Amino acid sequence: MRRLGNTSVAYDIGLFHVGDEMPAAVGYLVHVYVDRVSGESISVPNVVRGGLNQIT
């Protein structure tokens, strides 16, 4: 995890060829939590935040 914000989580990612130790590509992914009805961003759910805090 790169960053845990109020409404989003950013993850570092790497893509590997089978058997390679070095990644073929690196980047990051931002997951923004959105209310399904309004389409507005919402706070990261507490259960998700708690889980992410355990692995950092």
CYANA upper distance limits for C-alpha pairs under 8 A (distance plus 0.5 A):
  1 MET  CA      9 VAL  CA      7.89
  1 MET  CA     10 ALA  CA      6.55
  1 MET  CA     11 TYR  CA      4.82
  1 MET  CA     12 ASP  CA      6.47
  1 MET  CA     52 LEU  CA      8.47
  1 MET  CA     56 THR  CA      7.81
  2 ARG  CA      9 VAL  CA      8.16
  2 ARG  CA     10 ALA  CA      5.74
  2 ARG  CA     11 TYR  CA      5.53
  2 ARG  CA     12 ASP  CA      6.25
  3 ARG  CA      9 VAL  CA      6.27
  3 ARG  CA     10 ALA  CA      5.54
  3 ARG  CA     11 TYR  CA      7.53
  4 LEU  CA      8 SER  CA      6.88
  4 LEU  CA      9 VAL  CA      5.17
  4 LEU  CA     10 ALA  CA      7.03
  4 LEU  CA     49 ARG  CA      8.43
  5 GLY  CA      9 VAL  CA      6.45
  5 GLY  CA     44 VAL  CA      8.30
  6 ASN  CA     42 ILE  CA      8.48
  6 ASN  CA     43 SER  CA      5.84
  6 ASN  CA     44 VAL  CA      6.59
  7 THR  CA     32 VAL  CA      6.40
  7 THR  CA     33 TYR  CA      6.24
  7 THR  CA     41 SER  CA      6.76
  7 THR  CA     42 ILE  CA      5.92
  7 THR  CA     43 SER  CA      4.81
  7 THR  CA     44 VAL  CA      5.56
  8 SER  CA     30 VAL  CA      7.17
  8 SER  CA     31 HIS  CA      5.95
  8 SER  CA     32 VAL  CA      4.74
  8 SER  CA     33 TYR  CA      6.50
  8 SER  CA     43 SER  CA      8.05
  8 SER  CA     44 VAL  CA      6.85
  9 VAL  CA     30 VAL  CA      6.20
  9 VAL  CA     31 HIS  CA      5.75
  9 VAL  CA     32 VAL  CA      7.10
  9 VAL  CA     44 VAL  CA      8.42
 10 ALA  CA     28 TYR  CA      7.16
 10 ALA  CA     29 LEU  CA      6.05
 10 ALA  CA     30 VAL  CA      4.76
 10 ALA  CA     31 HIS  CA      6.75
 11 TYR  CA     28 TYR  CA      5.88
 11 TYR  CA     29 LEU  CA      5.70
 11 TYR  CA     30 VAL  CA      6.90
 12 ASP  CA     26 VAL  CA      8.09
 12 ASP  CA     27 GLY  CA      6.48
 12 ASP  CA     28 TYR  CA      4.82
 12 ASP  CA     29 LEU  CA      7.07
 13 ILE  CA     26 VAL  CA      6.26
 13 ILE  CA     27 GLY  CA      5.88
 13 ILE  CA     28 TYR  CA      5.82
 13 ILE  CA     29 LEU  CA      7.68
 14 GLY  CA     23 PRO  CA      6.18
 14 GLY  CA     24 ALA  CA      7.94
 14 GLY  CA     25 ALA  CA      6.27
 14 GLY  CA     26 VAL  CA      4.87
 14 GLY  CA     27 GLY  CA      6.95
 15 LEU  CA     23 PRO  CA      5.85
 15 LEU  CA     24 ALA  CA      6.15
 15 LEU  CA     25 ALA  CA      5.77
 15 LEU  CA     26 VAL  CA      6.86
 16 PHE  CA     20 ASP  CA      6.81
 16 PHE  CA     21 GLU  CA      7.95
 16 PHE  CA     22 MET  CA      7.36
 16 PHE  CA     23 PRO  CA      5.09
 16 PHE  CA     24 ALA  CA      5.91
 16 PHE  CA     25 ALA  CA      7.81
 17 HIS  CA     23 PRO  CA      7.76
 17 HIS  CA     24 ALA  CA      7.24
 32 VAL  CA     41 SER  CA      7.32
 33 TYR  CA     41 SER  CA      6.11
 33 TYR  CA     42 ILE  CA      6.05
 33 TYR  CA     43 SER  CA      7.21
 33 TYR  CA     44 VAL  CA      6.62
 34 VAL  CA     39 GLY  CA      6.28
 34 VAL  CA     40 GLU  CA      5.99
 34 VAL  CA     41 SER  CA      4.71
 34 VAL  CA     42 ILE  CA      5.88
 35 ASP  CA     39 GLY  CA      5.66
 35 ASP  CA     40 GLU  CA      5.99
 35 ASP  CA     41 SER  CA      6.62
 35 ASP  CA     42 ILE  CA      6.63
 44 VAL  CA     48 VAL  CA      7.19
 44 VAL  CA     49 ARG  CA      6.85
 45 PRO  CA     49 ARG  CA      6.69
 46 ASN  CA     50 GLY  CA      6.40
 47 VAL  CA     51 GLY  CA      6.76
 48 VAL  CA     52 LEU  CA      6.65
 49 ARG  CA     53 ASN  CA      6.57
 50 GLY  CA     54 GLN  CA      6.96
 51 GLY  CA     55 ILE  CA      7.39
 52 LEU  CA     56 THR  CA      7.06
